[in-house]
């Protein structure tokens, strides 16, 4: 008996039948360990009802097989004398999908497959026993011309790692309990299109999401499409206010009646921009590949943690006051500094070339120094390479390189470079029954601009289209104050990176959400539930003095704030130690800087680092005007006259609240703090070697 169907057998009966019938080669469509010539002939199409092949009258009956489909046959070991180039010399197509091949025999199996001189097309799981990626498999089997239906030369040329000619569409998923609006929101990411608008009055662009009509939304994806679609804006009055939008569809190849119209969902995006991973927004891509990428990434970070100390020299860092008794001249384009820096040790100047100290809201790099005449003797309120902490993706990279995975930093991925690893983490968490709520933040935006909270993987991937972002594990169980979310804004003053001399202002500020905290799916779209920055736009700001907050928080949660504060101090120092260790070139003897550090507490009152901001005030708080000249755009508001192509807009800690409110410090000096004196003690600490209202870390 060679072939047997029994649809109602249990495990014991199956074992008994397979062991009792030694000639049985196929059982319930699966190859047994006894498979041989007949089973391969059946799968190759030469044996069947009309040709059972029970009696063989000639040698090498399998030599005519050119295509062998062994998919889903539960084969664990193909090392069999019948499966050989000698028996099947004409084999050109082999399908090994969905088989738990024995990993211990992979090298031998690859050698056998290499022997099939006519084999040009292979279908196999990626990742799978034959390799982790398409590139790896083709390196092992260089004679292949097709892998999973895709040209081998195209795979190599575009450096594709995950390919599959049979990807299943990602259909909307929901439960019967979900209301209709939730179902629509979940499904919309499969159909949305986007473009970005900008005008001369805005530095940043506004993203517009839209859905095409029935025809446009019905266009399916193809890597080799025959149509293209693009948004088109008609502005009859020449202004955006009068714009009417269309989607224009046109053929890119000759098409015939009856041909399906297709488009490339990722037009212009190649593997250098993670094309294969991004297809996960629309298709079920191989989860194992991404989980392996995630696990390898975690192992790599743990193995590369640096323990080197950056502190190799001693720098004396005293007062900068000249011996002749003259005041230090300060150039600034910051309104609060101009208004509130009133100490006699400092005097304001309108010419940056005459200044001892330049305190500006624009980045001053070597190009800008050359263009404006700023010299090496002048002190500037920023450090070289400070982007390693003030830009969110660089901050994550700095912390991972220095410390690995500290508890105070949420898992963070740069979507531009580590989307595969994020997808793997997402699938691993889903597999293990863990929560999967994430927050997306632009690399260098403040005030929660373009920030989204979601648990939808398709949404995470599609939101990459609105600009570079990080994706960070959301703090689902934060400490609450009267049922509402809050975070804390700390001010850090840095005199030196080598040796590290940093100070924490004794005053800090609490920022409160307006709505009670909720993880209800509908609430994820409510800004005043999940975010705390309310002092912009028309939102209601509930300002609360720090001493009042601390007193009520201690009473509500039965904790001691000083214990929490000590953990926050330790965390903040670790951040700047990491920056110094990973980027020793950040040190500059003529740099002094102030940074804002945003902190949240989890439900166990452990601090979590949110972000670090640089400089003094928010560039976006002011209306920045541009004028066109023959030589290009020039920033008009800044007296530095910096060419606009040199400006790297940085969002900075907003100190308006610090200058506006009087309060009592609850840590450090515990004295009374006058808002109007904020910049007096900041400049005193950074430039006069004072420690009033600050605590050294």
ROROKOL-440684 format. One record per residue (C-alpha): residue in one letter; x, y, z. Coordinates in steps of 0.1 Angstrom, whole numbers, plus 5000, padded with zeros to 4 digits. Example, Ala and Ser with C-alpha at 12.3 -4.5 7.8 and 13.67 -1.06 7.14 Angstrom:
<sites>
A512349555078S513749895071
</sites>
This chain:
<sites>
X500050005000X501550334989X498750584995X496150605023X493450855034X491950845068X490451175079X489251075114X492350915128X493851015161X497551035169X497850675182X495950525153X498050725128X501350595144X500050245143X499050265107X502350415096X504450165116X502249875106X502249935068X505949965059X505150045022X502950345031X504550655015X501750915018X499250935047X496551205047X498451405020X501651395041X504851215032X505750945057X509350855066X509050575041X508550805012X510450724980X510150694943X506350664942X505650954965X507951194946X506351074914X502951144927X503951494938X505651544904X502551454885X503651144868X501650904890X497950934896X494550774890X495250704854X498850594859X499250444894X502750334886X502550024908X504749824885X507849984870X509049854838X512050084833X514950244852X514850604865X511050654862X511351004877X513751134850X510951324832X509951524862X510651904857X508352044884X508151904920X505652054944X506451924979X504652214997X502752135029X503851775029X505151775065X508651665053X511251675080X514151515062X514551515024X517851325025X516751025006X518450834978X515350894956X515551274960X518651314940X519951464907X520551114894X516951014897X515451354886X518051514862X515451744845X514051904877X513852284871X511252384897X511052284934X508552404960X509452334996X507152575014X505452495047X507752205056X509452165091X512752065075X515251925100X517752205107X520551945115X520651835079X520352175061X524052175049X523651835034X520351925018X521852235002X524552024987X521951784973X519952074958X523152224943X523451904923X520251964903X521952124874X518652224857X517052374889X516352734882X513252814904X512852754941X509852824964X510852825001X509952985034X512053305042X513353295068X513452915070X515752625072X517652715040X518453065051X517453375071X517053595040X516653585003X520253714998X521553435020X519753165001X520853294967X524453304979X524152934988X522352844955X523853094929X522452894899X518852994907X517153244884X513853264903X513353264941X509753264953X508653394919X511053684918X514053734896X517253644914X519053934898X516454174910X516754034945X520454084945X520354424928X517754564952X519154374983X515854224991X515754015022X512153915025X510353814993X507253614988X505153584957X502153464978X501853735004X498253735018X496454075020X496154215055X492354235058X490754455085X490554285119X487854345145X485654185170X481854185170X481854405201X483754685183X481454975172X481355075135X483555385139X486355175154X486154925126X486455205100X489455355117X491155015118X490554955081X491355305068X495155255070X494855005042X493355265018X494655605029X496755825007X498756125018X500556445007X502056735025X501457105021X503657405031X503457775025X505858065031X504358135066X505157785079X508457605085X506957265090X504557105065X500956985071X500156635063X496856565045X495356215046X492556115022X490755825006X490255784969X486955694954X485755334947X487855294916X491055434931X490655234963X490154914943X493554934927X495654654940X499454654946X502054524923X505854544923X505554584885X502454804881X500954934849X499355254863X500455534886X498355754908X499256104921X497456384939X496856694919X495857034934X494057284912X494257644926X492057864905X492958174926X496658074930X496158014968X495757704989X492457835003X490957794968X492557454961X490557164948X492256824950X492156534925X493756194922X495256154887X495455804873X497555724841X499055414825X502755354825X502655044802X500654934773X497454774786X494754574769X491054524776X490754274804X494054364820X493954434858X494954794867X497554794894X499755054912X502855034934X501755124970X505455214977X506355394945X509855524946X510655334978X513355064974X515054824998X517355105009X514255255026X512954925039X510454835012X509954475022X509254565058X506854855048X504754605028X503654475062X501154765063X499154585036X500254225036X501053945061X504753925057X506853635074X506753705111X509653475119X512053685098X511154005117X511253835151X514753705143X515754055133X514454195166X516253925187X519553985168X519254355173X518754315211X521754085213X523854325193X522954615216X523754415247X527154305232X528254655222X527554845254X530555065261X531955095296X534655345287X534755665308X535055985289X536656175318X540356175309X541356535316X540856795342X539457135333X539157425356X535857585351X535657915371X534158255367X534558425333X534458775347X537458975332X539959105357X539459465346X535959465362X534059515330X530759325326X530459025303X528859135270X525858915259X524358895225X520858735224X517858695202X515858545230X513158795243X513158655279X516958695282X516759045268X514059135294X515158945325X518958925325X519559225348X522659145368X525359405366X527959135358X526359115323X525559375297X523659325265X525059405230X523359415196X526459305177X527358935180X530959015170X531459225202X529858965225X531658745251X528558525253X526258435224X522958305237X520858225206X517958015195X519657905162X522257645158X525757785155X527957535136X531257595118X529557715087X527557975106X530658085126X532458155093X529458335078X528858555109X532358615122X531858435155X535258335169X536558055190X537058285220X533358355223X531158135246X528057985229X524957835246X525357495229X527757205227X529157035195X527256715187X524556795212X522156635187X523156305203X520756395231X518356655218X517256465187X515056175197X516555915174X520056005183X519156015220X518055645218X521155555199X523355725225X521655545254X521755205238X525455235229X526355355264X523955155287X522054895267X518454885279X518155095312X514855065329X514255435327X514255445289X511355305270X512155075240X512655305210X513155245173X514255485146X511655395119X513955515091X516555245100X515054985123X511454915111X512154545107X513254525144X510154715155X507854475135X509654185151X509154335186X505454395179X504954035167X506853895197X504854105221X501653995204X502753625205X503553655243X500253825251X501854165260X500454505254X501254665221X500555035225X503155265209X503755635205X505255785174X507256115176X509056315149X512856325153X513056695161X509656845169X508356975202X504957035217X503756685206X503556805170X502756515147X502756275176X500455975176X499455695200X498355375184X498354995187X497854945150X500954815131X499654925098X499155275112X502655285126X504155195092X501955435072X502655725095X506255705084X505055875052X504556205071X508256245080X511056075100X509955945133X510855725163X508455465176X508555425213X506855185237X503955385253X503955405291X500555235295X500555255333X501755595343X501555745378X498455965379X497556285397X493956285406X493356045378X495156245351X498456205334X501356445341X504956495333X507756705348X509956955332X513456985346X516157235337X519757105334X522757345332X525957205317X529257385323X531557115310X531256765294X534856675302X534956645332X531256635335X529856935354X526156955353X523657115376X519957055382X517757365388X516057335422X512757435407X510857215382X507357235367X504556985365X502456975334X498956825337X496556665312X493056805312X491056485309X491056175332X493455915318X492055625299X493255345277X489955315259X490555295222X488455605215X490555805239X493755755219X492656045196X492056285225X494956515229X493956645264X493756285277X497156155266X499256475263X500256735288X501457035268X498457275271X500157625269X499757665232X496657725210X493257745226X493657465251X492957515287X496057535308X495857425344X498957565360X499857425394X502657545417X505257275423X505057275461X501257235460X501556945435X504256765455X502256795488X499056655472X500956385453X502656255484X499356255502X497456075474X500055805468X501655785503X505155835489X508156065497X508956295469X512656325478X513055945471X511555995436X513656305431X516856115439X516055855412X515356135387X518756295395X520555965390X518755915357X519556265343X523256235352X523355895334X521956055302X524756315300X527356055311X526255845282X526556145258X530156205270X531055835267X529655785232X530656125219X533756265236X533956515208X530956685224X533256865248X534157225241X535857465266X533757755253X530357595255X527857635282X524257515277X520857475293X518657175285X515157085293X514556735304X510956585304X510256305328X507256085335X506755845364X505255495359X502855345383X505655225405X506955585407X510055505387X511255785364X511055745326X512955975303X510756125276X512856385258X515756635261X515556975246X518357225238X518957595240X516457845255X513257915238X511157765211X511857885176X508357805166X506958045193X507958335171X506658415136X509758385115X509658595083X511558515052X512558745023X513758644990X517058784977X519158714947X521558534970X518858324986X516658325017X517858505048X516458475083X515158825090X514258805127X517758695138X520358965139X522958695131X521758715094X522258345090X521658205055X518557995057X520157685042X522457685073X519657695098X518857365115X515657445134X515857305170X512957305194X514057415228X512857425264X510157685268X511157905297X508258145296X506657965326X509957985345X510058355341X506358405348X505658225380X507058265415X507357945435X509157775464X511757505457X510857165472X514457025467X517957165470X517957505486X514157485493X514157865491X511758105474X512258135437X511258455418X510458395381X512058725371X515358595385X515458275364X518058385339X520058565365X520758245384X521158045351X523858285338X525358295373X525757915374X527057885339X529458175337X530158295373X530657945389X527758005413X525457735427X522457945438X519157765431X520957465415X522157125428X525356965413X524756615399
</sites>
